[in-house]
């Protein structure tokens, strides 16, 4: 017996044919017409890539600023001995040995961790705790830096980090449903370009980006036409 769809999904079907592909602008317009939740939902891109998700040299990851921000309040932890400077620059939490001890005891009340180069010598011991949760500072994502104020500013401005899972999928937040169509479109174009540029040098031939779907926290996905990403 076919699985019954939710009322939200059924309502979405009245707005658009979800079996079809749409241009990015059309997809954003469609999303805006879907039933809204009682909270400001996150708008997200879901990528399915053609790379080998189990091959280390085909790992896809990166970071990019969002021109219009993410709309999300980001809690920042800075691993540093200069606690006062980090707090003054906007960090929510800062420290080194004390913060590491709290994390080893199970505390993880932050969204992004930044570390100075010197602090990373000790922070590396937390890799088994922070790594699986995507919270480990990393030079490639700009979260290992000796310019702490600039690092905090970049994160608070709406920089997003992305990393492919073992099934070659990536989910990236583009903003909130309260954003205008123009704001979501601009953020989406920047994210699409960032993922496109992150194509591994070892990936030869084949289709790098296979599919992209646009959705919000509580909505079904709207498939994006391949003409929007075929050049990648």
PAZAPA-4460 file (N, C-alpha, C; in steps of 0.05 Angstrom, whole numbers, plus 32768, in hexadecimal, padded with zeros to 4 digits):
% residues 232
    n_x    n_y    n_z   ca_x   ca_y   ca_z    c_x    c_y    c_z   seq   type   mol
   8011   7FE8   8000   8000   8000   8000   8012   8019   8000     1      X     A
   800D   802C   7FEE   801E   8044   7FEC   801D   8054   8006     2      X     A
   8034   805F   800D   8035   806F   8025   8026   808A   8022     3      X     A
   8016   8091   8035   8006   80A9   8034   8019   80C1   8038     4      X     A
   8015   80D6   8028   8025   80EE   802B   8019   8100   8041     5      X     A
   802A   8111   804D   8021   8123   8062   800F   8139   8055     6      X     A
   8000   8147   8066   7FF0   815E   805D   8001   8173   8050     7      X     A
   8019   8177   805C   802B   818C   8052   8034   8185   8035     8      X     A
   803B   816B   8031   8044   8162   8017   802D   8165   8003     9      X     A
   8015   815C   800B   7FFE   815E   7FF9   7FF8   817A   7FF2    10      X     A
   7FFB   818D   8005   7FF7   81A9   7FFF   800B   81B3   7FEB    11      X     A
   8024   81AA   7FEE   8039   81B2   7FDC   8034   81A9   7FBF    12      X     A
   8027   8192   7FBC   8021   8188   7FA2   800D   819A   7F93    13      X     A
   7FFE   81AA   7FA2   7FEB   81BD   7F95   7FFA   81D5   7F8A    14      X     A
   8012   81D9   7F93   8022   81F0   7F8A   8033   81E9   7F71    15      X     A
   803E   81D1   7F71   8050   81CA   7F5B   8051   81AC   7F57    16      X     A
   805A   81A4   7F3F   805E   8187   7F39   807A   8180   7F43    17      X     A
   807C   8171   7F58   8096   816B   7F65   80A6   8156   7F56    18      X     A
   809B   814C   7F41   80AA   8138   7F30   80BA   8147   7F1B    19      X     A
   80B6   8161   7F17   80C3   8170   7F03   80DC   817F   7F0D    20      X     A
   80ED   8188   7EFB   8104   8198   7F02   80FE   81B6   7EFC    21      X     A
   8108   81C8   7F0C   8103   81E4   7F08   811D   81F4   7F09    22      X     A
   811B   820C   7EFD   8132   821E   7EFF   8135   8226   7F1D    23      X     A
   814C   8230   7F24   8150   8238   7F40   813C   824D   7F49    24      X     A
   8137   8261   7F38   8124   8277   7F3F   8108   826B   7F42    25      X     A
   8100   8259   7F30   80E5   824D   7F31   80E3   823D   7F4B    26      X     A
   80F8   822E   7F52   80F7   821D   7F6A   80F3   822E   7F83    27      X     A
   8101   8245   7F84   80FF   8256   7F9C   80E3   8262   7F9D    28      X     A
   80D7   8269   7F86   80BC   8274   7F86   80A8   825F   7F8F    29      X     A
   80AD   8246   7F87   809B   8230   7F8E   809D   822B   7FAD    30      X     A
   80B5   822B   7FB7   80BA   8227   7FD3   80AB   823C   7FE4    31      X     A
   80AA   8254   7FDA   809D   826A   7FE9   807F   8266   7FEB    32      X     A
   8074   8256   7FD9   8057   8251   7FD8   804F   8238   7FE9    33      X     A
   8063   8229   7FF2   805D   8211   8002   8052   821A   801D    34      X     A
   8042   8209   802A   8038   820F   8046   8050   8214   8058    35      X     A
   804D   8228   806A   8063   822E   807C   805F   8222   8098    36      X     A
   8075   821C   80A5   8074   8212   80C0   8071   822A   80D3    37      X     A
   806F   8224   80ED   806B   8239   8101   8085   8246   8109    38      X     A
   809B   823D   80FD   80B5   8249   8103   80C2   8251   80E8    39      X     A
   80D6   8261   80E9   80E4   826A   80D1   80F6   8254   80C7    40      X     A
   80ED   8245   80B4   80FB   822D   80AA   8115   8234   809B    41      X     A
   8128   8222   809D   8141   8225   808E   813D   821B   8071    42      X     A
   8147   822A   805E   8146   8222   8042   8160   8214   803C    43      X     A
   815F   81FE   802E   8176   81ED   802A   8179   81E2   800E    44      X     A
   8192   81DF   8006   8199   81D1   7FED   81A1   81B5   7FF5    45      X     A
   8198   81A0   7FE6   81A1   8185   7FEA   81AE   817C   7FD0    46      X     A
   81C8   8177   7FD1   81D7   816E   7FBA   81DC   8150   7FBA    47      X     A
   81DA   8143   7FA3   81E3   8128   7FA0   81F9   8129   7F8B    48      X     A
   8211   8121   7F93   8228   8123   7F82   822F   8108   7F74    49      X     A
   823E   810A   7F5F   8246   80F2   7F50   8261   80E7   7F58    50      X     A
   826E   80F3   7F6C   8288   80EA   7F75   8286   80D1   7F86    51      X     A
   829C   80C4   7F8C   829D   80AD   7F9E   82A0   80B7   7FBB    52      X     A
   828A   80B4   7FC9   8289   80BE   7FE5   829C   80B0   7FF8    53      X     A
   82A6   8098   7FF0   82B7   8089   8002   82D5   808D   7FFB    54      X     A
   82DA   809D   7FE6   82F6   80A2   7FDE   8300   80BC   7FEA    55      X     A
   8316   80BA   7FF8   8321   80D1   8006   8329   80E8   7FF3    56      X     A
   8332   80E1   7FDB   833B   80F6   7FC9   8324   8102   7FB9    57      X     A
   830B   80F9   7FBE   82F4   8105   7FB1   82E1   8112   7FC5    58      X     A
   82EC   8117   7FDD   82DC   8124   7FF1   82D6   8141   7FE9    59      X     A
   82BD   8149   7FED   82B5   8164   7FE6   82AD   8173   8000    60      X     A
   82BC   8189   8004   82B6   8199   801B   82BF   81B6   8015    61      X     A
   82B4   81C9   8024   82BC   81E4   8020   82AC   81F7   8031    62      X     A
   82B0   8210   802C   82A1   8225   803C   829C   823D   8029    63      X     A
   8286   824B   802E   8280   8262   801E   8270   8276   802D    64      X     A
   8274   8290   802A   8263   82A3   8037   8248   82A5   8029    65      X     A
   8234   82AB   8038   821A   82AF   802B   8215   82CE   802A    66      X     A
   8211   82D9   8012   820E   82F6   800F   81F9   8302   8021    67      X     A
   81E4   82F3   8027   81CE   82FD   8037   81CD   82F0   8053    68      X     A
   81E2   82E3   805B   81E3   82D5   8074   81D2   82BC   8075    69      X     A
   81D3   82AE   808B   81C4   8295   808D   81A9   8298   809C    70      X     A
   81A7   82AF   80AA   818F   82B3   80BA   818F   82A4   80D4    71      X     A
   81A5   8297   80DA   81A8   8287   80F2   81BB   8293   8106    72      X     A
   81B4   8293   811F   81C7   829C   8134   81DB   8285   8139    73      X     A
   81F4   828B   8135   8209   8277   8138   8217   827A   8152    74      X     A
   8219   8264   8162   8227   8265   817B   8244   825C   8175    75      X     A
   8257   826E   817C   8273   826A   8175   8284   8264   818E    76      X     A
   8294   824F   818C   82A8   8249   81A0   82C3   824E   8194    77      X     A
   82D4   825C   81A2   82F0   8261   8199   8303   8253   81AC    78      X     A
   8314   8242   81A1   8329   8235   81B1   8341   8248   81B0    79      X     A
   8348   8255   81C6   835D   8268   81C7   8365   826E   81E4    80      X     A
   837D   8276   81E8   8385   827F   8203   837D   829C   8208    81      X     A
   8378   82AA   81F2   8370   82C7   81F5   8351   82C9   81F6    82      X     A
   8346   82BF   820C   8329   82BE   820F   831C   82D9   820C    83      X     A
   8327   82ED   8219   831B   8308   8219   8318   8313   81FD    84      X     A
   832D   830F   81EC   832C   8319   81D1   8316   830C   81C0    85      X     A
   8314   82F1   81C4   8300   82E2   81B5   82E3   82EA   81BD    86      X     A
   82DF   82EE   81D7   82C4   82F6   81E1   82BE   8312   81D7    87      X     A
   82D1   8324   81D7   82CD   833F   81CE   82C7   8340   81B0    88      X     A
   82D1   832C   81A1   82CC   832B   8184   82B2   831E   817D    89      X     A
   82A4   8314   8192   8289   8309   818D   8286   82EB   8191    90      X     A
   829A   82DE   819C   8298   82C1   81A1   8284   82BD   81B9    91      X     A
   8275   82A7   81B8   8263   82A0   81CD   8272   8292   81E4    92      X     A
   8286   8283   81DD   8296   8274   81F0   82B3   8276   81E7    93      X     A
   82C6   8276   81F9   82E2   8277   81F2   82F3   826B   8209    94      X     A
   8309   8260   8201   831B   8253   8215   832A   823D   8208    95      X     A
   8339   822E   8217   8347   8218   820B   8345   81FF   821D    96      X     A
   8355   81FC   8231   8354   81E4   8242   8339   81E1   824F    97      X     A
   832D   81F7   8258   8313   81F5   8265   82FD   81ED   8252    98      X     A
   82FE   81F8   8239   82EA   81F1   8225   82ED   81D4   821C    99      X     A
   8306   81CB   8219   830C   81B0   8211   8301   819C   8226   100      X     A
   8305   81A3   823F   82FB   8192   8255   82DD   8190   8254   101      X     A
   82CF   81A6   8250   82B2   81A6   824E   82A8   8194   8237   102      X     A
   82B6   8197   8221   82AE   8186   8209   82B2   8169   820F   103      X     A
   82C8   8162   821B   82CD   8146   8223   82B9   813B   8236   104      X     A
   82AC   814E   8245   8297   8146   8258   827C   8145   824B   105      X     A
   827A   814C   8231   8261   814A   8223   8254   8164   821A   106      X     A
   8261   817B   8220   8255   8195   8219   825A   819B   81FC   107      X     A
   8245   81A2   81ED   8248   81A9   81D1   8234   81BF   81C9   108      X     A
   8230   81D3   81DA   821D   81E8   81D5   8229   81FE   81C4   109      X     A
   8231   81F7   81AC   823B   820B   8199   8237   8200   817D   110      X     A
   8238   8212   8169   8232   820A   814D   824C   820A   813C   111      X     A
   825F   821B   8143   8278   821D   8134   828F   8220   8148   112      X     A
   82A5   8211   8143   82BD   8214   8154   82D3   8220   8143   113      X     A
   82E0   8234   814E   82F7   8241   8141   830F   823D   8153   114      X     A
   8326   8239   8147   833E   8235   8158   8356   8244   814C   115      X     A
   8367   824E   815D   8380   8259   8154   8393   8242   814C   116      X     A
   83A7   8249   813C   83BA   8235   8133   83C8   8227   814B   117      X     A
   83CF   8237   815F   83DC   822C   8177   83CA   821A   8187   118      X     A
   83B1   8222   818A   839D   8212   8199   8398   81F7   818C   119      X     A
   8399   81F6   8171   8393   81DD   8163   83A5   81C6   816B   120      X     A
   83BD   81CC   8175   83CF   81B7   817E   83C2   81A6   8194   121      X     A
   83B1   81B3   81A4   83A3   81A5   81B9   8387   819D   81B0   122      X     A
   837A   81AE   81A1   835E   81A8   8198   835C   818F   8187   123      X     A
   8372   8188   817A   8372   816F   8169   836A   8157   8178   124      X     A
   836E   8157   8192   8367   8140   81A3   8349   813C   81A5   125      X     A
   833A   8151   819C   831C   814F   819E   8310   8146   8183   126      X     A
   8321   813E   8170   8318   8137   8156   8302   8121   8156   127      X     A
   8306   810D   8168   82F2   80F7   8169   82D7   8100   8173   128      X     A
   82D7   8116   8182   82BE   8121   818D   82B1   8135   817A   129      X     A
   82C1   8148   8170   82B7   815D   8160   82B5   8156   8142   130      X     A
   82C7   8145   8138   82C7   813E   811C   82AC   8133   8112   131      X     A
   82A1   811E   811E   8288   8112   8115   8270   8125   8115   132      X     A
   8272   813A   8126   825C   814D   8128   8261   8166   8116   133      X     A
   8277   8165   8107   827D   817C   80F5   8285   8195   8103   134      X     A
   8290   8192   811B   8297   81A9   812C   82B5   81AD   812F   135      X     A
   82C5   819D   8121   82E2   819F   8124   82EC   81B7   8114   136      X     A
   82FC   81C9   8120   8308   81DF   8111   8319   81D4   80FA   137      X     A
   8318   81E2   80E4   8327   81D8   80CC   8331   81EF   80BC   138      X     A
   834A   81EF   80B4   8355   8206   80A5   8346   820A   808A   139      X     A
   833D   81F4   807E   8330   81F7   8064   8315   8206   8066   140      X     A
   8309   8205   807E   82F0   8212   8081   82F3   822E   808F   141      X     A
   830C   8235   8093   8312   824F   809F   830E   8251   80BD   142      X     A
   830B   823A   80CA   8306   823A   80E7   831F   8234   80F7   143      X     A
   8336   8233   80EA   8350   8233   80F7   835E   824D   80EE   144      X     A
   835F   8260   80FF   836A   827A   80F7   8375   8289   810F   145      X     A
   8389   829A   8109   8394   82AA   811F   8388   82C6   811F   146      X     A
   8376   82CB   810C   8367   82E4   810B   834B   82DE   8116   147      X     A
   8349   82DB   8130   8330   82D2   813C   8318   82E5   8136   148      X     A
   831C   8300   8139   8306   8312   8132   82FB   830E   8116   149      X     A
   830D   830B   8102   8305   8307   80E7   82F6   82EC   80E3   150      X     A
   8300   82D8   80F1   82F4   82BD   80F0   82D7   82BE   80FB   151      X     A
   82D4   82CB   8112   82B9   82CE   811E   82A7   82DD   810C   152      X     A
   82B1   82F3   8101   82A0   8304   80F0   8296   82F5   80D7   153      X     A
   82A8   82E4   80CC   82A1   82D5   80B4   828B   82C1   80BA   154      X     A
   828D   82B4   80D1   8279   82A0   80D9   825E   82AD   80DF   155      X     A
   825E   82C3   80ED   8246   82D1   80F4   8238   82DE   80DC   156      X     A
   8248   82E4   80C8   823D   82F0   80B0   822D   82DD   809F   157      X     A
   8230   82C3   80A5   8220   82AF   8096   8230   829C   8085   158      X     A
   8249   8298   808C   8259   8284   807E   824F   8268   8083   159      X     A
   824C   8258   806F   8243   823C   8073   825A   8229   806A   160      X     A
   825C   8214   8079   826F   81FF   8073   8260   81E7   8068   161      X     A
   826B   81D9   8054   825D   81C2   804A   8271   81AB   8048   162      X     A
   8267   8193   804C   8277   817B   804A   8266   8163   8041   163      X     A
   8270   8155   802D   8262   813F   8022   8262   8127   8035   164      X     A
   824C   8118   8036   824B   8100   8046   8254   80E8   8035   165      X     A
   8255   80D0   8040   825F   80B9   8032   824D   80B0   801C   166      X     A
   8235   80BA   801B   8223   80B4   8005   8224   80C9   7FEE   167      X     A
   8237   80DB   7FF1   823C   80F0   7FDD   8225   8104   7FDC   168      X     A
   821A   810A   7FF4   8204   811E   7FF6   820E   8136   8007   169      X     A
   8204   814D   8001   820A   8165   8010   81F0   8175   8015   170      X     A
   81EC   817E   802D   81D6   818F   8034   81E1   81AA   803D   171      X     A
   81D8   81C0   8032   81E2   81DB   8039   81CB   81EE   803C   172      X     A
   81CA   81FC   8053   81B6   8210   8059   81BB   8229   8049   173      X     A
   81A5   8234   803E   81A7   824C   802D   819B   8265   803A   174      X     A
   818F   8262   8051   8182   8279   805E   8168   8270   806A   175      X     A
   8155   8282   806D   813C   827D   807A   8125   8283   8067   176      X     A
   810E   8278   806D   80F6   827D   805B   80ED   8299   805D   177      X     A
   80F5   82A8   8072   80ED   82C4   8074   80FE   82D5   8062   178      X     A
   8113   82CA   8056   8124   82D9   8043   8113   82DE   8029   179      X     A
   811B   82F3   801B   810E   82F8   8001   8117   82E4   7FEC   180      X     A
   8109   82E2   7FD6   8111   82D1   7FC0   812D   82D9   7FB6   181      X     A
   8131   82F3   7FB4   814B   82FC   7FAA   8162   82F4   7FBD   182      X     A
   815D   82F6   7FD7   8172   82EE   7FEB   8179   82D1   7FE9   183      X     A
   8164   82C0   7FE7   8169   82A3   7FE6   8176   829C   7FCB   184      X     A
   816E   82A9   7FB6   817A   82A4   7F9B   8198   82AB   7F9B   185      X     A
   819E   82C2   7FA7   81BB   82CA   7FA7   81CB   82B7   7FB8   186      X     A
   81C1   82AF   7FCF   81CF   829C   7FE0   81D3   8281   7FD2   187      X     A
   81BD   8278   7FC4   81BD   825E   7FB7   81D2   825E   7FA0   188      X     A
   81D4   8273   7F91   81E7   8275   7F7B   8204   8274   7F85   189      X     A
   8209   8281   7F9C   8224   8280   7FA8   822B   8264   7FB1   190      X     A
   8217   8257   7FBE   821C   823B   7FC8   8220   8228   7FB1   191      X     A
   8210   822B   7F9C   8213   8219   7F85   822F   821C   7F79   192      X     A
   8238   8235   7F77   8253   8239   7F6B   8269   822E   7F7D   193      X     A
   8265   8231   7F98   8279   8226   7FAB   827B   8208   7FA9   194      X     A
   8265   81FA   7FA7   8265   81DD   7FA5   8271   81D5   7F8A   195      X     A
   826B   81E4   7F75   8275   81DF   7F5B   8294   81E1   7F5A   196      X     A
   829E   81F5   7F68   82BB   81FA   7F68   82CA   81E5   7F7A   197      X     A
   82BA   81D8   7F8C   82C6   81C4   7F9E   82C9   81A8   7F90   198      X     A
   82C3   81A7   7F76   82C6   818E   7F68   82E2   8183   7F6B   199      X     A
   82E5   816A   7F74   8300   815E   7F78   830F   815C   7F5E   200      X     A
   8329   8162   7F5F   833A   8160   7F47   833C   8143   7F3D   201      X     A
   8338   8130   7F50   833A   8113   7F48   8321   8108   7F3B   202      X     A
   830B   8119   7F3B   82F2   810F   7F2F   82F4   8115   7F11   203      X     A
   82F6   8100   7F01   82F8   8103   7EE4   82E0   80F7   7ED6   204      X     A
   82D4   8107   7EC5   82BD   80FE   7EB6   82A5   80FA   7EC7   205      X     A
   828E   80F3   7EBB   8276   80EF   7ECB   826A   810A   7ED3   206      X     A
   8253   8108   7EE0   8245   8120   7EE8   824B   8126   7F05   207      X     A
   8257   813C   7F0B   825F   8144   7F26   8247   8149   7F37   208      X     A
   8236   815C   7F30   821D   8161   7F3F   8207   8152   7F30   209      X     A
   81FB   813F   7F3E   81E6   812F   7F31   81CB   813B   7F34   210      X     A
   81C4   8142   7F4D   81AA   814F   7F52   81AC   8164   7F68   211      X     A
   819A   8177   7F67   8197   818B   7F7D   8179   818E   7F82   212      X     A
   8173   818E   7F9C   8157   8193   7FA4   8157   81AB   7FB7   213      X     A
   8143   81BC   7FB5   813F   81D3   7FC7   8128   81CD   7FD9   214      X     A
   812C   81D1   7FF3   8116   81CC   8006   8118   81DE   801E   215      X     A
   8104   81DE   802F   8106   81EB   8049   8103   81D6   805E   216      X     A
   8106   81DD   8077   8106   81C9   808D   80EF   81B6   808C   217      X     A
   80D7   81C0   8085   80BF   81AF   8086   80B2   81AA   806B   218      X     A
   80C0   81B1   8055   80B4   81AE   803B   80C1   8197   802B   219      X     A
   80B3   818D   8017   80BF   817A   8004   80D4   8188   7FF3   220      X     A
   80E4   817A   7FE5   80F8   8186   7FD4   80EE   818D   7FB8   221      X     A
   80F9   81A3   7FAD   80F3   81AA   7F92   810C   81A6   7F82   222      X     A
   810B   8196   7F6D   8123   818E   7F5E   812B   81A5   7F4B   223      X     A
   8145   81AA   7F4B   8150   81BF   7F3A   8159   81B4   7F1F   224      X     A
   8153   81C2   7F0A   815B   81BA   7EEF   8179   81B8   7EEC   225      X     A
   8182   81A3   7EDE   819F   819F   7EDA   81AC   81B6   7ECB   226      X     A
   819C   81C6   7EBC   81A7   81DD   7EAE   81B4   81F1   7EC1   227      X     A
   81AC   81F1   7EDA   81B6   8203   7EEE   81D2   81FC   7EF7   228      X     A
   81D9   81E2   7EF5   81F3   81D9   7EFF   8203   81C7   7EEC   229      X     A
   81FA   81C5   7ED3   8208   81B3   7EC0   8225   81BC   7EBB   230      X     A
   822B   81D6   7EBD   8246   81E0   7EB8   825A   81D6   7ECC   231      X     A
   8250   81CC   7EE3   8262   81C2   7EF8   8268   81A5   7EF4   232      X     A
***
